[in-house]
Amino acid sequence: MSDDNNPHIAVIGSGGAAMAAALKAAERGARITLIERSTIGGTCVNIGCVPSKILIRAAYVAHLRKESPFDDGLSAEAPVVDRSKLLQQQQARVDELRDAKYESILRDHPAITVLNGEARFVDAESLTVKLNGGGEQTVRFDRAFIGTGARPAEPSLPGLAETPYLSSTSALTLDSIPERLIVIGAGFVALELAQAFARLGSQVTVLARSRLLSREDPAVGDAVEAAFQREGINVLKQIQVNRVGYANSEFVLDTSTGTLLADQLLVATGRTPNTEALNLEGIGVETARGAILVDDHMQTTVPGIYAAGDCTDQPQFVYVAAAGGSRAAINMMGGEASLDLGIVPGVMFTEPQVATVGLTEAEAIKRGFSVDTRVLGLENVPRALVNFETGGFIRMVAERDTGRLLGVQVVAGEAGELIQTAVMALRARMTVQAIGDEFFPYLTMVEGLKLCAQTFTRDVKQLSCCAG
């Protein structure tokens, strides 16, 4: 144990939240024991954001070689896909980033000790670590931080557990492209991987329990569905899967629309917090469906024990996890930092991309706002026109009386790059009039925000091409 200026902090996990917490607390004088039961680095770098974006980018290049809006003047030919070589390249970059951003930092940090094993709380001041190399070690702490993340959820579908189905984790390390792939799920992860595998050569069928992206404005899911259909991806909505079987190297799905067959089955229906091994109930840390409940200072229901990231009830984005971890560290060291989750952008890396921030029209009305909404089709955005990619839209939701921006939803190429400008506008409480009057570089996708803002007061079809 230590004094309050140099406390001993136990950090459980080594992903985005845990690393941010460990480094920030150490920077402020804490001594850290970091406990990791598997691979250093957590989901994002190892089995999430990084490898999935590499796969998606490779699939994008494959798609352009086979088909683009310029095929009348540029020859196109379907590429030969060597998935095993792509996988080697993907894993090499993952290994390189894990070492640079996690392992080497921990190796060389004098204030951080790493224990490889599984932690379990004994009480609010100590835990035991079942070491991977055998034996147990007790760690006493002044404060503790939980950043254990989440894993792909396994839905309770009859027969599923007895089959060799893919999760998002195992799908990313497939060394061959399946001829027929069924994807159960219609959220960000499911749709990103569905399109990537389709572009690398799979015949893909997506099964949605209701519709695509059911948590988003309905127009967003409709636009993505239209893009998928243009690429030959089969989307089945309002589908119930009754049973999953596997025989003769083939998946057999009994569904409300009949029997479906596939060589591989990817299940991406959400994530489950990694909290069951920690004995949280035993020490009074409250959870809801496994997710740790935290206040806006990242403290759990037990004083001195903090948590952030995907193991909590916060939005499951690595940038939220890292922000939560660093703020928790400040608070564990006697500071006062809170996390404002009112303006959190989300991006789905399909093509077109989906990017959202703030309130949808329905959410704004539910919160009591009187709203004014505008939708700008991409055929009105010069960048989209010169790219010959006009499938998609930009939607802005504003407060009717003041014109203050409340939310933005975008389906467009590079929507993820565009959305941060909307984040800053929301943070600054800008009006759509002010956004419409701002300078935006011509022939950028982000100029679409200016054009959409201008539609609140004028008809953009009547403006000159780079009208101010």
GUMARMI-683309 format. One record per residue: x, y, z of N, C-alpha, C in turn; residue in one letter. Coordinates in steps of 0.001 Angstrom, whole numbers, plus 500000, padded with zeros to 6 digits. Example, Ala and Ser with C-alpha at 12.3 -4.5 7.8 and 13.67 -1.06 7.14 Angstrom:
2
513190494310507800512300495500507800513200496700507800A
512850497750507080513670498940507140512900500030507870S
end
This chain:
468
500850498807500000500000500000500000500886501244500000M
500286502371499602501083503585499434500325504781499986S
500994505952499946500266507156500347499456507686499169D
498642508727499437497717509215498400498428509871497231D
499654510352497432500388510972496324500997509930495397N
501331508775495951501911507688495147501151506389495387N
499862506357495036499076505160495322499473503988494428P
499119502801494897499293501605494084497949501309493421H
497944501291492099496704501067491345496797499763490567I
495790498914490770495695497684489980494852497990488739A
495399497703487573494690497909486309494457496535485687V
493176496207485468492845494895484909492485495077483433I
493295494471482558493126494625481118494292495400480532G
494401495394479195495516496125478560495097496713477219S
493780496911477035493285497517475796493253499032475889G
492409499655475062492362501113474973492101501805476290G
491111501337477054490764501967478335491866501733479374A
492305500478479488493288500118480518494635500798480289A
495093500825479054496378501477478758496323502968479042M
495220503595478641495075505031478897495083505305480393A
494384504461481157494327504638482611495698504421483250A
496385503351482837497693503030483419498707504137483148A
498760504589481898499771505592481529499495506941482174L
498214507343482218497872508637482817498104508619484326K
497762507517484988497971507429486443499468507393486768A
500247506659485957501698506592486178502343507965485984A
501860508677484977502344510029484690502134510951485894E
501093510654486688500761511482487846501322510913489148R
502192509901489023502912509440490211502482508121490792G
501534507441490176501066506162490712502023505031490350A
501975503976491167502656502724490839501574501778490347R
501811501152489196500762500367488532501136498892488468I
500166498040488812500261496625488464499179496360487430T
499606496019486211498670495773485122498529494276484921L
497286493804484906497020492363484830496288492054483526I
496859491191482715496276490817481421496268489298481291E
495090488723481010495002487253480968495337486670479600R
495265487518478531495606486969477210496586487894476498S
496242488356475291497192489142474495497169490604474909T
498351491175475080498461492601475383497854493407474230I
497089494441474570496581495343473536495078495335473340G
494399494345473881492946494350473803492389494123472401G
491106494472472240490370494178471007490855494984469811T
490943496317469981491077497210468825492268496847467947C
493440496785468542494640496557467736494764495102467288V
494294494167468102494525492745467821493451492093466955N
492190492312467321491111491537466686489923492412466304I
490105493737466286488976494628466015489284495642464942G
489351496908465370489466498033464420490588497843463413C
491794497552463883492963497552462992492885496441461936V
492766495162462326492704494137461267491468494261460377P
490333494696460950489125494807460117489274495908459069S
489912497012459434490076498097458452491090497715457371K
492069496883457717493007496383456703492257495482455718I
491433494576456249490623493686455404489691494507454508L
489033495499455086488085496338454338488805497119453230I
490008497607453537490751498363452528491188497456451373R
491640496249451705492022495295450657490815494971449778A
489654494796450424488428494493449682488023495661448787A
488245496875449259487940498083448474488803498125447205Y
490093497823447353490998497815446198490584496712445223V
490243495543445750489794494434444898488545494840444111A
487626495519444798486383495955444158486662496934443020H
487558497899443250487870498896442217488543498261441000L
489342497231441218490001496566440085488984495810439235R
487910495396439889486878494630439185485831495550438569K
485556496663439275484418497494438871484573498893439451E
484401499921438599484438501298439090483546502150438197S
483259503387438597482416504241437740483092504645436425P
484373504305436250485118504750435073485440503604434113F
484651502523434186484974501322433407484807501506431892D
484060502534431470483966502791430023485321503191429446D
486133503844430280487422504325429778488626503663430402G
488402502844431438489514502148432105489213500661432118L
490181499857431705489934498413431693489806497903433123S
488960496928433301488740496349434630488793494833434529A
489337494223435562489444492758435561489440492294437009E
488627491285437286488556490772438657489927490247439078A
490433490696440229491764490255440661491739488834441216P
492881488193441212493037486910441896493304487234443369V
492494486684444257492624486981445689493373485850446374V
494538486160446922495291485193447731495105485600449186D
494070485044449799493715485469451163494833485177452164R
495547484095451978496595483763452960497689484832452954S
498018485372451773499037486430451714498504487745452281K
497233488036452003496615489234452596496606489128454121L
496337487905454610496294487681456052497672487884456681L
498715487410455991500090487619456496500388489108456622Q
500020489874455593500259491321455600499462491989456744Q
498215491554456891497344492088457946497940491827459323Q
498330490574459568498845490210460896500189490869461190Q
501005491062460156502300491732460360502088493169460834A
501106493862460246500827495240460663500227495270462066R
499363494292462384498796494187463730499911493982464755V
500819493043464467501934492761465392502808493993465601D
503056494697464505503905495904464544503259496987465420E
501951497202465226501246498229466008501122497829467475L
500850496539467729500743496085469122502058496316469856R
503152496012469184504456496203469834504742497689470062D
504478498506469030504815499932469126503944500668470138A
502644500338470190501701501119470987501373500503472347K
501760499247472556501400498589473807502614497907474458Y
503103496857473802504112496010474457505390496765474792E
505938497523473830507213498191474099507055499280475156S
505891499943475182505639500975476196505614500341477582I
504926499200477701504847498520478997506202497940479418L
506938497389478448508258496802478733509192497825479357R
509129499045478822510127500058479197509649501006480289D
508438500796480842507909501757481802508294501378483229H
509049502236483919509528501874485250508443501773486311P
507294502445486097506256502460487132505188501390486926A
505302500622485827504257499630485520504833498218485545I
504197497360486337504551495937486384503419495153485730T
503773494257484819502752493468484113502693492060484698V
501472491626485025501249490246485439500368489574484386L
500800488431483879500004487685482898499174486647483632N
497879486925483715496998486004484426495607486593484563G
494726485850485249493329486266485395493075486794486797E
492528488021486846492286488679488134490897488360488675A
490818488287490003489532488093490687489581488882491984R
488595489739492187488574490550493407488295489681494631F
489058489941495697488806489312496992487921490245497807V
488290491517497818487506492565498469487833493877497747D
487456495011498362487645496303497696489065496832497815A
489972495992498347491369496425498485492368495393497992E
491881494237497545492823493216497088492183492305496045S
493061491708495244492606490723494271493643489621494163L
493224488492493621494171487409493368494303487253491855T
495498486905491436495764486689490016496164485237489822V
495359484500489040495707483133488669496675483254487506K
497948483056487772498996483324486787498969482310485643L
499183482797484427499185481906483256500286480861483355N
501386481227484019502498480292484170502335479340485335G
501205479393486008500948478542487169501058479314488472G
500262478899489448500299479552490759499391480764490834G
499363481359492022498523482532492265499321483618492931E
498901484863492720499558485984493375498485486940493889Q
498665487416495113497734488401495672498265489797495402T
497381490677494964497754492077494722496868492951495601V
497502493696496514496755494667497314496878496024496620R
495819496798496652495828498074495913495131499172496717F
495467500403496355494747501547496919493489501832496102D
493642501701494781492503501863493885492649500861492745R
491541500556492107491585499587491009490822500133489815A
491290499745488641490624500125487389490325498863486590F
489075498753486119488663497595485320488490498035483870I
489289497432482980489198497722481545489285496421480776G
488370495509481077488465494136480546487752493945479210T
487108495006478693486546494930477353485372493981477212G
485139493559475974484003492700475646484422491707474571A
483559490732474344483817489711473327482545489528472506R
482651488910471321481444488687470521480413487873471308P
479162488324471268478086487608471959477685486378471157A
477284485332471863476753484131471195475255484083471436E
474452484342470410472991484305470619472524482883470909P
471413482773471602470917481439471979470056480855470865S
470703480564469734470011479921468614470168478412468746L
469092477664468680469202476208468773470206475646467759P
471145474846468254472122474183467385473380474981467112G
473351476301467328474492477140466938475787476741467639L
475706476524468945476917476239469731477627474972469271A
476893474065468630477510472805468175478138472938466787E
478098474118466198478647474301464849479933475129464894T
480778475011463859482027475799463808481791477183463184P
480794477911463717480464479221463140481588480227463410Y
481590481307462649482592482364462808482039483490463673L
482900484032464545482612485310465192483373486373464401S
483198487629464754483964488674464071485461488447464258S
485846487891465397487267487619465675487820486565464718T
487154485404464640487682484320463799487512484626462311S
486498485425461957486312485792460546487519486578460029A
488092487416460885489225488247460467490496487436460227L
490542486222460751491741485397460544491472484204459623T
490337484222458924490093483179457909491187483254456855L
491748482108456476492823482161455479492330481823454074D
491011481713453916490450481537452566489116482273452507S
488692482582451298487429483301451113486336482280450818I
485301482190451681484255481183451450483440481499450200P
482999480451449531482194480665448322480843481271448686E
480212480711449733478917481230450200479041481567451684R
478659482784452031478746483239453420477399483805453844L
476895483327454975475703483930455588476161484733456798I
475645485935456929475957486801458071474681487021458863V
474696486613460129473568486911461025473937488161461805I
473147489211461621473427490492462273473335491615461268G
473001492817461752472805493940460836473312495242461439A
474308495126462345474940496299462916476245496617462201G
477018497526462767478252498001462134479194496858461771F
479504495999462735480501494934462515480011493955461457V
478756493534461573478192492567460622478253493103459196A
477876494353459008477790494905457653479165495215457072L
480087495677457907481454495902457409482054494613456875E
481925493537457650482530492266457235481766491644456066L
480448491806456047479649491264454935480120491857453612A
480271493174453561480682493803452309482124493441451946Q
482995493391452940484399493055452660484509491670452038A
483827490677452610483908489322452057483252489237450681F
482176489987450484481532489996449165482496490542448117A
483214491595448469484130492216447507485364491351447247R
485668490447448181486794489533447980486363488233447306L
485046488132446996484612486987446189483532486097446752G
483074486328447975482001485492448538480637485910448009S
479742484934447898478327485240447681477722485398449072Q
477367486632449435477001486940450826475499487173450963V
474930486579452031473540486839452417473536487375453842T
472908488528454026472803489147455361471400488899455900V
471325488376457131470032488131457777469826489154458883L
468798489995458738468500491028459746467218490652460476A
467284490718461811466095490383462604464967491389462329R
465348492675462166464339493674461773464773494305460451S
465684495301460524466195495934459313467671496224459513R
468331496733458478469741497092458622469869498309459529L
470839498265460439471149499400461316469892499918462013L
469232499032462755467930499366463346468011500476464395S
469213500760464902469335501844465894469495503219465248R
469690503242463942469897504510463235468589504986462601E
468600506211462105467494506728461323467216505737460183D
465945505370459950465634504354458920466236504634457547P
466365505915457176466917506258455858468361505790455712A
469080505716456831470482505278456797470562503808456384V
469791502971457050469771501552456708469294501308455286G
468300502087454848467781501937453480468867502247452448D
469660503297452709470723503671451765471807502608451695A
472153502028452844473165500963452864472624499723452163V
471364499413452402470750498250451747470775498416450228E
470465499615449748470491499877448307471904499692447751A
472913500161448495474309499998448067474684498519448021A
474255497758449030474548496322449063473897495604447879F
472663495964447596471969495293446492472639495592445151Q
473153496827445007473886497170443780475110496277443612R
475683495839444721476886494993444670476568493504444685E
475295493163444682474929491752444640474908491066445991G
474901491842447072474782491257448415473298491083448712I
472922489871449099471525489543449359471159489959450787N
470178490832450941469746491289452269468349490769452547V
468204489965453608466896489444454015466530490061455358L
465410490815455378464990491512456600463830490779457274K
463605491133458555462522490510459342462639488983459334Q
463881488520459491464142487075459412464364486503460809I
463711485391461050463947484669462294464674483367461976Q
465787483125462661466515481860462491466042480911463585V
465478479774463189464921478825464162465941477803464633N
466834477397463720467816476366464074469008476457463133R
470184476139463666471405476093462859471991474691462950V
472303474128461798472936472816461770474196472854460915G
475010471812461026476244471735460235476498470279459876Y
476559470004458582476816468629458128477496468682456769A
478429467769456543479150467680455258479765469023454856N
480416469664455822481108470943455584480164472045455107S
478903471966455553477921472948455098477010473348456264E
476757474659456358475812475153457359474403475096456778F
473463474650457606472060474573457208471254475408458200V
470618476466457708469839477341458575468362477189458281L
467612476838459321466159476773459202465635478155459611D
465073478904458665464641480277458946463167480470458589T
462642481625458965461240481953458666461013482138457180S
462083482199456398461933482340454944462302481048454202T
462562479973454974462935478702454353464331478266454770G
464852477255454094466184476715454422467252477450453625T
468317477856454334469443478540453691470710477723453920L
471575477660452899472817476882452973474017477794452775L
475122477486453464476346478283453308477569477470453683A
478729477904453161480008477266453520480532477805454845D
480222479069455126480619479668456401479463480493456930Q
479372480550458246478350481346458919479037482310459872L
478804483612459670479352484634460551478236485170461434L
478438485100462750477448485622463697478020486884464335V
477380488024464060477844489304464614476620490060465122A
476198489687466327474947490214466891475186490967468190T
476330491620468292476613492386469510477753491788470303G
478040492416471449479177492013472261478774491877473727R
479486490997474416479223490700475828480403491167476674T
480155491932477754481271492406478594482027491239479248P
483352491388479332484191490365479990484274490670481492N
483213490318482216483194490656483647482904489471484560T
482549488312483988482033487222484833483093486601485742E
484370486743485415485417486104486234485930486998487366A
485413488208487480486015489202488391485456489183489816L
484366488426490050483702488424491366483176489815491729N
482601490506490754482110491870491001480955491882491984L
480044490932491831478899490856492740479368490663494174E
480414489870494339480938489575495670481471490789496415G
481904491814495655482430493012496327481505494218496177I
480327494006495562479332495074495510479378495979494296G
480132495588493251480143496390492021478919496006491196V
478045496975490955476792496686490252476995496603488736E
476281495659488132476320495488486679474893495378486149T
474740495615484854473458495377484184473762494544482945A
473237493318482900473553492361481822475065492227481629R
475784492206482741477235492021482702478024493298482560G
477381494399482135478089495667481937478194496423483263A
479397496893483563479637497598484831479010498993484768I
478248499339485791477634500663485853478642501656486422L
478876502745485697479808503778486169479126505142486123V
479592506065486973479080507436486918479919508236485915D
479671509540485824480405510307484800481853510583485190D
482253510094486399483661510153486807484330508787486662H
483612507839486060484105506478485789484172505620487049M
483571506072488142483603505273489369482441504288489376Q
482726503074489831481683502062489965480896502345491241T
480003501418491594479223501588492824480056501319494071T
481313500923493891482225500748495030483287501850494979V
483355502721496002484359503804496003485768503254495820P
486541503923494976487929503507494752488105502502493634G
486999501968493125487083501030492002486414501685490787I
487187501829489725486772502553488525486745501603487326Y
486054502008486272486001501184485050485687502071483856A
486070501611482681485737502323481436485826501351480267A
485272501776479140485369500979477925484226500001477751G
484468498959476941483410498053476519482876497152477634D
483570497075478773483055496274479893482038497065480710C
481835498349480366480883499199481082479641499448480228T
478771500313480736477556500655480000477757501853479079D
479015502175478737479308503289477842479245502837476374Q
479150503799475421479180503431473997480447502654473650P
480305501615472818481430500713472549482288501202471378Q
483043502246471640484020502777470689485350502902471417F
486448502587470749487741502603471438488132504018471864V
487678505032471124488017506400471522487256506824472776Y
486064506258472984485334506491474241486056505763475382V
486521504540475103487247503755476107488507504479476574A
489298504968475623490543505656475966490270506939476744A
489253507695476323488899508930477034488437508606478456A
487647507539478596487184507123479922488331506669480804G
489274505923480230490428505452481000491284506586481524G
491557507566480667492414508674481104491711509525482159S
490387509724482028489667510496483038489566509740484351R
489393508431484273489386507626485497490716507758486239A
491807507767485485493136507891486102493273509219486847A
492811510287486217492865511606486869492086511560488178I
490916510933488152490076510865489351490659509938490413N
491292508844489991491944507939490958493112508637491652M
493651509651490979494785510399491540494336511698492220M
493043511761492560492550512905493331492036514056492508G
492021513907491180491541514989490307490036514958490154G
489560515778489237488122515917489015487891516003487513E
487665514856486876487448514842485424486209514030485118A
485354514574484260484151513829483873484179513574482372S
483317512675481952483253512298480534481881512685480002L
481867513624479068480618514071478447480342513193477229D
479320512367477327478987511444476238477834511971475386L
477601513283475461476507513880474700476805513999473217G
478088514075472850478452514270471441479510513228471064I
479052512035470731479962510934470387479707510515468940V
480685510685468040480482510255466658480600508744466517P
479888508204465548480020506791465207480258506663463715G
481119505725463322481415505531461896481350504048461556V
480685503723460447480718502372459898481487502428458583M
482494501558458459483434501644457346483044500775456155F
481751500758455857481303500169454593481552501199453496T
481154500843452258481150501840451194479760501864450582E
479026502987450633479450504218451284479560504050452802P
480355504929453409480471504923454861479215505518455485Q
478990505153456734477919505762457533478584506473458704V
478206507728458927478752508467460064477644509294460694A
477562509254462010476495509965462712477042510644463955T
476381511722464356476683512360465636475464513145466084V
475258513223467387474139513983467919472818513259467752G
471734514023467655470388513471467678469827513245466279L
469089512148466120468277511988464921467026512847465098T
466255512982464036465014513759464126464085513162465186E
463937511844465175463041511179466132463517511387467569A
464830511276467787465375511468469144465179512905469623E
465391513860468709465239515272469069463791515579469465A
462835515052468688461413515270468994461056514626470333I
461612513427470565461359512712471827461861513511473022K
462947514262472822463502515073473913462822516435474046R
461810516654473236461041517879473394461454519042472519G
462368518809471598462781519884470686461747520078469587F
461555521325469190460840521631467951461909521660466868S
461821520785465867462951520601464951462640521000463513V
463713521310462824463693521560461384464770520637460805D
464434519880459778465363518889459231465525519099457723T
466750518901457245467003518957455809467809517732455392R
467497517215454214468245516090453638468788516531452286V
470096516384452115470740516744450849471226515473450171L
470679515177448995471175514034448222472563514331447692G
473379513296447559474779513514447141474901514007445710L
473821513928444939473888514479443577474021516007443608E
473862516589444801474053518036444968475433518394445520N
476277517407445716477618517652446279478650517483445157V
479342518550444762480281518462443630481302517339443741P
481845517089444935482839516015445087482241514664444698R
481008514417445128480342513156444800480069513064443302A
479739514194442686479477514203441242480734513866440449L
481860514469440798483081514185440031483611512787440315V
483254512227441477483615510836441772482673509849441087N
481555510337440528480493509498439983479975508516441040F
479834509032442277479328508223443397478310509057444163E
477072509021443696476061509908444264475011509170445093T
475254507894445390474333507152446253474582507515447708G
473615508167448343473782508555449739473215509934450000G
473381510429451216472793511714451594473463512277452845F
473187513548453096473566514203454348472283514751454960I
472037514409456214470838514896456911471279515738458102R
470686516918458233470951517792459375469662518024460151M
469760517917461458468632518181462344468979519434463149V
468095520433463105468352521692463810467155522061464676A
467414522884465681466332523431466504465607524487465666E
464281524380465604463522525210464669463700526709464918R
463572527146466159463574528592466425464952529221466322D
465971528521466820467319529118466880468211528724465716T
467896527611465059468778527112463998469976526346464531G
470036526118465867471198525407466424471212523962465952R
472374523516465507472546522140465029472354521161466183L
471576520104465945471322519081466967471903517722466591L
472021517472465292472542516167464888472778516098463390G
473648515157463002473971514958461582474079513456461317V
473453513008460227473591511625459776474035511649458312Q
475085510897458014475669510931456675475847509515456134V
475439509311454903475797508102454151476509508599452899V
477832508393452842478633508954451741480026508361451773A
480724508465450647482144508134450647482872509064451608G
483771508525452405484556509313453369483682510034454404E
482526509494454713481655510112455725482365510216457072A
483235509243457360483966509260458632484890510454458764G
485446510932457640486302512120457682485448513380457847E
484292513362457243483389514517457254482788514766458641L
482501513677459378481676513801460590482359514604461694I
483699514613461721484358515331462810484088516830462749Q
483880517371461540483511518779461422482159519024462080T
481235518072461908479925518177462564480065518073464083A
480989517223464552481261517112466000481675518467466556V
482615519120465867483117520412466349482020521478466302M
481178521411465268480075522372465162479075522182466305A
478781520922466639477885520638467763478497521107469079L
479793520827469242480493521219470473480456522735470646R
480565523448469525480575524920469556479159525505469538A
478140524627469541476735525056469528476441525973468332R
477012525635467192476819526440465985475411526276465425M
474955527303464733473687527230464013473955526769462585T
472898526288461940473072525883460541473369527115459676V
472870528275460081473174529498459331474675529787459378Q
475280529647460565476721529900460705477537528878459908A
477102527630459905477808526592459133477715526917457637I
476535527350457201476330527696455790477152528888455345G
477521529757456291478322530950455967479827530700456049D
480228529519456536481645529234456781482354528879455470E
483694529063455445484490528619454292484679527104454352F
484389526422453259484686524998453112485440524828451804F
486530524076451788487261523911450529486395523225449472P
486438523753448265485635523217447165486165521856446727Y
485231521031446316485503519653445892486040518786447024L
485467518983448194485673518050449307484292517517449691T
484262516319450270482978515788450728482423516618451873M
483302517154452708482835517913453875482097519183453455V
482341519639452224481582520786451720480086520473451702E
479757519193451660478350518795451713477645519289452968G
478388519423454075477791519966455299477351521410455088L
478199522197454432477861523596454145476617523660453249K
476619522840452189475505522846451248474205522417451919L
474293521398452774473091520952453488472599522059454424C
473545522718455108473178523826456002472495524950455225A
472967525190454002472381526264453202470947525952452761Q
470599524662452704469238524316452263468181524707453289T
468596525070454498467617525550455478467031526900455039F
467777527641454218467315528984453837467221529210452331T
467796528279451524467733528509450075467767527192449306R
467547527280448027467552526120447145468971525983446542D
469713524952447008471102524831446565471208524516445068V
470135524023444492470165523742443045470307525043442242K
469936526167442870470010527466442180471308528217442469Q
472230527595443228473494528250443555474527527959442482L
475495528868442280476618528559441399477454527464442064S
478420526893441318479040525631441757479771525758443093C
480446526890443353481165527014444622480641528229445390C
479293528326445401478652529521445963478969529662447445A
479164530919447845479394531198449253478094531366449993G
end
